[in-house]
Amino acid sequence: MRNEDLITYTKDFPKKGVNFIDFQHQLRHSMTDSTQDLIDLLSEEEIAQADYILGIESRGFILASAMAVMLKKGFVMARKPGKLPAPIEKIDYVTEYSTDSIEMSPIEKGKKVIIVDDVLATGGTLKAVNELVEKMGVEVLANLVIFNIEAINDFENVRAVKCIK
């Protein structure tokens, strides 16, 4: 079965005008393959330099935590508001269908991270996480996603397993 056959699209979810891309069926068939595909986008130097693999809530957690285990790196979470105890760093941003916030526990200045998420749509969440991490004095080595919907974003610093035009 091809990876593309394991992707489903749900029209008007979570609200009218938004088309939701779901890759949970792909994970059921090939979690290791999905994780390895992301790792393959990295250079050996990036892997060696990374202190943490950072996952964006919630589906980014699945991929980032698996990568952290495979690469023997620490795992950091970027979460929706109210999910982490203090101290936290927070940033507000605009998504394709709302405004939102993302929070993280502080990362030590001078560390290096690889940021992982599932789908890059408009790029609001990924850009916000990049901004928040850089505000902490942490270097972003790479941004990785399974799917990049190129037609609706202008995010330049991202690598994707699959690009959707």
Backbone as a ProteinNet text record, in pm:
[ID]
protein_1_A
[PRIMARY]
MRNEDLITYTKDFPKKGVNFIDFQHQLRHSMTDSTQDLIDLLSEEEIAQADYILGIESRGFILASAMAVMLKKGFVMARKPGKLPAPIEKIDYVTEYSTDSIEMSPIEKGKKVIIVDDVLATGGTLKAVNELVEKMGVEVLANLVIFNIEAINDFENVRAVKCIK
[TERTIARY]
84.5	0	89	58.5	136	99.9	197.4	170.9	52.8	39.6	-69	-205.5	-212.2	-338.4	-380.6	-288.1	-316.1	-353.6	-362.6	-398.1	-546	-617.6	-758	-775.2	-870.6	-902.6	-1047.5	-1070.6	-1206	-1241.4	-1338.9	-1381.2	-1457.9	-1433.8	-1503.7	-1485.4	-1362.8	-1331.4	-1196.8	-1182	-1275.3	-1381.3	-1374.4	-1482	-1495.9	-1606.5	-1636.2	-1522.3	-1482.1	-1376.4	-1238.4	-1224	-1095	-1102.1	-999.4	-991	-882.8	-921.7	-834.9	-762.1	-628.4	-548.2	-515.7	-551	-531.8	-437	-332	-236.9	-231.7	-334.6	-331.5	-331.4	-392	-391.4	-250.2	-174.9	-35.6	43.5	19	90	54.5	-68.9	-109.4	-30.8	2.2	72.5	224.3	270.5	414.3	470.9	450.6	503.7	654.6	722.9	868.7	907.7	834.1	864.9	845.2	735.8	709.4	819.8	857.9	963.4	1096.1	1126.6	1252	1254.1	1139.2	1132.1	1172	1127.6	1164.7	1312.9	1364.2	1506.3	1592.1	1548.1	1623.2	1634.9	1549.4	1557.4	1670	1729.3	1833.1	1972.5	2064.9	2205.3	2262.4	2371	2437.5	2481.8	2524.4	2568.6	2453.3	2335.6	2219.8	2182.5	2186.4	2154.8	2254.8	2381.6	2485.7	2474.3	2437.9	2433	2306.4	2199.4	2070.5	2076.1	2023.3	2006	1867.9	1768.6	1630	1556.4	1457.3	1358.4	1231.3	1178	1063.2	939.2	835.4	710	601.5	523.1	413.6	283.6	206.3	81.7	-14.4	-79.6	-62.1	-0.2	-28	23.9	174.2	231.7	377	445.6	372.7	428.3	460.7	372	388.1	519.8	540.3	658.8	785.5	778.4	897.4	944.8	851.9	894.2	959.4	905.8	967.6	1106.5	1119.4	1250.6	1349.8	1304.1	1393.3	1446.6	1360.9	1405.7	1506.5	1474.4	1561.9	1696.9	1695.8	1819.6	1889.9	1826.9	1882.8	1901.9	1795.1	1792.8	1681.2	1686.5	1578.5	1456.2	1340.6	1213.3	1151.4	1107.1	1044.2	908.1	809.3	674.7	638	576	509.2	361	295.8	160.3	60.6	-65.9	-175.3	-178.4	-234.5	-233.7	-296.3	-235.6	-289.8	-253.2	-164.4	-128.2	4.2	81.6	212.1	217	285.8	302.1	405.5	397.9	495.6	634	738.6	740.5	715.7	654.2	629.7	663.2	692.1	705.1	584.3	526.2	402.6	411.4	344.4	332.9	193	133.8	4.7	31.2	-57.7	-40.8	-175.2	-176.2	-297.1	-286.7	-393.3	-398.2	-483.6	-507	-588.6	-734.9	-777.6	-918.5	-944.3	-840.1	-860.5	-732.2	-737.9	-615.6	-591.7	-466.7	-432.9	-307.2	-266.8	-143.7	-74.1	56.3	134.4	227.9	251.3	335.5	440.4	551.2	659.7	724.6	778.4	868.4	997.5	1063.8	1186	1292.7	1364.5	1479.9	1604.6	1709.4	1832.1	1889.7	1929.2	1989.7	2112	2127.5	2241.8	2219	2106.7	2075.7	2028.5	2020.4	1979.3	1866.3	1764.4	1647.2	1615.6	1546.7	1483.5	1334.1	1257.5	1113.2	1038.6	939.6	865.1	714.8	642.4	496.7	444.8	315.2	257.9	233.7	152	112.1	148.1	209.5	232.9	125.8	30.3	-76.4	-36.7	-94.8	-59.6	74.3	119.6	249.8	245.5	127	116.6	174.1	138.5	186.3	336.7	385.4	528.1	610.8	564.5	635.5	635.7	523.2	514.5	611.8	619.6	712.1	856.9	888.3	1023	1054.8	961	980.7	999.2	918.7	926.9	1060.3	1103.7	1231.1	1347.4	1345.1	1453.4	1455	1337.7	1328.8	1398.8	1400.6	1468.2	1619.4	1667.6	1810.5	1850.9	1755.1	1776.3	1780.1	1871.8	1886.5	1800.2	1727.6	1648.9	1736.8	1768.7	1850.7	1768.9	1642.5	1557.7	1411.9	1323.4	1178.8	1136.6	1074.4	1035.2	885.7	823.2	681.7	661.6	553.9	518.3	461.7	368.5	303.1	319	360.1	366.2	266.3	162.9	64.2	117.6	200.6	275	185.8	68.6	-18.5	-70	-65.8	-123.6	-23.2	107.1	204	328.1	403.7	528.8	646	634.6	736.6	857	970.9	1088.1	1181	1185	1280	1214.2	1163	1097.4	1133	1142.7	1162.2	1042.9	990.1	869.6	890.6	832.7	834.1	750.8	636.7	549.1	501	513.2	462.3	332.8	233.4	103.4	90.3	75.9	71.7	-61.7
-118.4	0	124.7	222.4	345.6	437.5	520.4	615.6	705.6	748.3	837.8	773	640.3	568.9	566.5	596.4	591	727.7	829.4	964.8	987.4	1044.1	1078.7	1228.8	1281.8	1424	1439.2	1524.7	1549.2	1694.4	1715.1	1849.4	1915.6	2044.8	2128	2080.3	2037.1	1998.3	2060.2	2121.7	2131.4	2240.1	2317.4	2413.4	2429.7	2487.8	2504.8	2580.2	2529.3	2591.3	2533.4	2450.8	2388.6	2241.8	2196	2054.8	1988.6	1894	1827.9	1711.5	1708.1	1598.5	1506.5	1379.7	1283.1	1173.1	1151.7	1047.8	935.9	926.1	821.9	682.4	663.7	532.2	495.6	597.2	572.9	526	586.7	546.4	403.6	363.8	226.1	124.1	161	68.4	83.7	204.4	226.1	334	322.7	423.6	436.8	325.3	329.5	394.5	363.9	423.3	574	622.6	766.3	837.2	779.2	838.6	837.3	726.7	716.5	815.2	835.5	933.2	1072.3	1109.7	1239.9	1245.3	1140.9	1136.1	1147.4	1084.4	1088	1228.7	1321.1	1459.8	1538	1481.1	1549.5	1509.7	1602	1568.4	1503.6	1430.6	1370.6	1478.8	1593	1703.7	1757	1773.2	1820.3	1722	1594.5	1492.9	1499.5	1510.5	1514.6	1639.2	1752.6	1879.2	1897.2	1828.1	1849.7	1805.7	1891.7	1854.8	1795.1	1848.6	1807.2	1792.9	1704.3	1696.3	1755.1	1858.9	1931.9	1896.2	1847.2	1811.1	1912.1	1946.1	2040.9	1963.7	2006.6	1938.8	1932.9	1825.8	1701.9	1593.4	1598.1	1490.1	1499.1	1617.8	1630.1	1554.3	1535	1458.7	1315.9	1256.7	1117.2	1099.2	1184.2	1172.5	1215.1	1325.8	1379	1286.7	1228.7	1139.9	1013.5	960.4	843.8	878.8	997.1	1041.4	1056.3	1114.6	1134.3	1000.3	900.6	767.7	711.5	717.9	660.7	732.3	864.4	943.6	961	908.6	920.7	1067.1	1144.2	1286.6	1313.1	1428	1468.4	1508	1504.7	1538.8	1657.6	1757.6	1877.7	1893.9	1944.2	1962.3	2109.8	2146.7	2276	2245.2	2303.7	2263.5	2376.6	2337.9	2434.2	2492.4	2611.2	2678.7	2595.9	2610.3	2548.3	2402.6	2348.2	2206.7	2183.4	2289.6	2276.7	2358	2306.6	2385.2	2495.9	2599.6	2708.6	2654.3	2714.6	2831.5	2791.1	2880.7	2857.2	2983	2962.6	3070.3	3055.5	3168.8	3164.5	3261.3	3225	3313.6	3297.8	3409.5	3409.1	3415.6	3354.3	3353.1	3331.6	3346.5	3330.1	3199.6	3118.4	2995.8	3021.7	2916.4	2933.3	2956.1	2927.9	2945.9	3006.1	3056.5	3116.9	3184.6	3238.4	3279.9	3178.2	3160.9	3059.4	3100.7	3018.5	3037.4	2903	2909.8	2787.7	2816.3	2715.2	2730.8	2620.8	2654.8	2558.7	2584.5	2478.5	2497.3	2555	2644.7	2705.6	2601.6	2627.6	2547.1	2630.5	2564.1	2634.1	2707.7	2832.1	2914.5	2841.9	2852.1	2791.9	2649.5	2588.9	2453.2	2458.4	2339.7	2329	2227.5	2263.4	2177.9	2149.6	2038.5	2004.6	2004	2083.9	2096.9	2005.1	1931.5	1833.3	1856.1	1852.3	1856.2	1766.4	1748.9	1659.9	1730.5	1836.4	1905.6	2053.3	2106.5	2250.1	2305.5	2377.2	2439	2584.8	2678.7	2819.2	2854.2	2773.6	2796.1	2873.8	2914.9	2996.7	2930.9	2806.3	2737.1	2714.4	2665.5	2637.7	2765.8	2874.1	3001.6	3048.9	3033.4	3075.2	2995.4	2865.7	2783	2823.1	2849.1	2895.9	3025.8	3119	3248.2	3231.7	3146.7	3123.5	3060.7	2962.2	2895	2993.3	3071.5	3167.8	3275.7	3313.3	3410.9	3357.9	3226.3	3163.6	3154.4	3192.8	3180.6	3042.1	2969.8	2832.9	2833.6	2757.4	2752.1	2641.5	2675.3	2576.8	2522.7	2393.7	2330.4	2292.5	2252.9	2210.4	2210.3	2231	2215.9	2102.5	1998.4	1881.5	1857.7	1823.2	1787.4	1669.1	1595.8	1488.1	1547.9	1646	1706.2	1857.4	1912.9	2057.5	2094.3	2167.4	2213.7	2346	2336.7	2451.7	2564.6	2532.4	2633.1	2735.3	2705.8	2798.6	2850.4	2831.4	2889.1	2936.1	3020.1	3070.5	3038.9	2931.2	2891.7	2837.3	2902.2	2865.7	2767.1	2766.8	2685.3	2556.6	2475.5	2351.3	2241.3	2120.1	2003.7	1911.2	1857.8	1775.4	1642.6	1538.7	1407.4	1413.7	1484.4	1495.9	1639.7	1693.9	1828.5	1816.1	1891.3	1893.3	2030.7	2034.9	2160.1	2228.2
0	0	0	-83.5	-91.2	25	70.7	178.9	147	20.9	-18.2	3.2	-7.7	11.3	158	247.9	390.8	447.5	363.3	405.6	375.8	473	448.9	462.3	389.3	391	435.7	534.4	583.2	554.7	468.8	429.8	545	561.1	659.5	803.8	837	974.1	1011.4	1125.6	1237.5	1221.8	1113.1	1086	936	893.6	752.4	682.2	567.2	489	514	617	648.5	607.8	538.5	500.4	583.8	666.3	762.9	696.8	711.1	658.6	775.7	761.6	869.1	823.3	899.9	864.7	968.3	1055.1	1157.6	1097.1	980.5	915.7	869.8	826.7	789.1	910.8	1026.4	1147.5	1187.7	1165.6	1197.8	1116.4	994	905.5	909.9	944.4	926.3	1017.8	1148.1	1240.1	1223.5	1216.3	1201.7	1070.6	963.2	832.8	835.3	895.6	902.8	980.2	1092.1	1173.3	1098.7	1034.3	959.9	843.3	777.6	667.8	717.2	836.3	893.2	926.4	987.3	1022.4	897.1	789.4	663.3	605.4	647.8	600.4	668.7	772.5	850.9	804.1	823.7	799.4	925.3	909.3	1025.6	1123.4	1070	1155.5	1240.7	1179.7	1256	1366.1	1333.7	1434.3	1548.9	1516.3	1619.1	1706	1647.4	1720.8	1804.1	1769	1836.8	1983	2069.3	2209.4	2232.2	2159.9	2180	2047.2	2048.7	1941.9	2001.9	1938.3	1990.8	1910.2	1978.3	1913	1942.6	1838.7	1853.3	1875.4	1976.8	2013.4	1895.1	1876.4	1949.3	1862.1	1733.2	1648.2	1627.6	1646.6	1641.5	1753.9	1866.6	1979.1	1936.7	1858.1	1817.8	1743.1	1644.7	1560.2	1633.5	1704.9	1773	1884.5	1959	2067.8	2011.8	1902.4	1838.9	1785.6	1724.8	1675.8	1790.3	1900.8	2016.2	2065.2	2071.6	2114	2014.2	1885.8	1783.3	1776.5	1801.5	1792	1926.8	2032.2	2167.9	2208.2	2187.3	2220.8	2321	2386.3	2474.3	2393.9	2460	2394.9	2467.5	2390.5	2445	2378.2	2455	2402.9	2391.7	2281.1	2266.5	2279.8	2383	2419.8	2409.5	2403.5	2410	2551.3	2568	2698.6	2811.3	2928.8	3048.1	3069.2	2988.6	2998.5	3071.1	3093.3	3157	3285.7	3387.3	3509.8	3489	3572.6	3565.6	3602.7	3551.3	3463.7	3318.4	3245	3102.4	3023.4	2896.8	2798.9	2706.8	2664	2585.4	2469	2359.1	2244.4	2184.7	2139.2	2070.3	1920	1840.2	1695.3	1627	1495	1414.6	1336.7	1339.5	1259.5	1136.7	1058.5	938.6	970.2	1095.3	1127.4	1264.4	1333.1	1465.1	1512.6	1633.6	1701.4	1811.8	1849.6	1947.6	2021.6	2115.8	2191.8	2202.3	2222	2244.9	2360.8	2443.9	2561.3	2566.1	2630.9	2651	2784.5	2842.8	2955.4	2898	2971.7	2917.3	2883.9	2775.8	2735.2	2765.3	2808.4	2843.2	2722.4	2744.6	2639.5	2582.5	2449.8	2382.5	2334.1	2371.1	2324	2179.4	2116.5	1976.3	1964.3	1883.7	1868.9	1722.5	1702.6	1575.5	1604.7	1530.6	1553.2	1457	1511.5	1432.6	1449.6	1336.1	1339.2	1228.1	1223.2	1123.2	990.6	993.4	870.7	880.9	777	766.6	673.5	732.2	652.6	629.1	703.5	683.4	745.7	839.7	901.8	1031.3	1076.2	1196.5	1320.8	1344.1	1463.8	1456.7	1344.3	1330.7	1343.4	1282.2	1295.5	1440.4	1510.3	1650.6	1737.3	1715.1	1793.4	1764.6	1638.2	1603.5	1677.4	1674.7	1740.4	1891.3	1951.5	2095.6	2133.4	2057.7	2084.5	2068.8	1962	1938.3	2045.5	2097.4	2206.2	2332.2	2348.2	2462.2	2443.1	2325.2	2297.7	2252.1	2194.1	2147.4	1994.4	1936.9	1791.5	1731.5	1625	1551.1	1438.9	1445.5	1342.1	1219.8	1241.2	1129.7	1173.2	1075.5	1091.6	999.7	1056.7	979.3	990.6	878.1	877.1	784.1	808	715.3	587	600.4	484.6	486	373.7	355.9	246.2	284.7	186.8	131.3	30.8	-20.9	-70.7	-119.3	-179.2	-78.8	50.8	148	251.3	226.5	319	244.6	311.4	254.6	347.1	419.6	515.9	439.2	453.3	373.6	442.8	574.5	648.1	697.8	603.6	642.8	542.4	592.9	506.7	528.9	419.4	428	357.4	414.6	350.7	222.9	228.1	112.2	98.4	-20.6	-48.7	-127.7	-83.5	-150	-214.8	-343.7	-419.5	-406.8
[MASK]
+++++++++++++++++++++++++++++++++++++++++++++++++++++++++++++++++++++++++++++++++++++++++++++++++++++++++++++++++++++++++++++++++++++++++++++++++++++++++++++++++++++

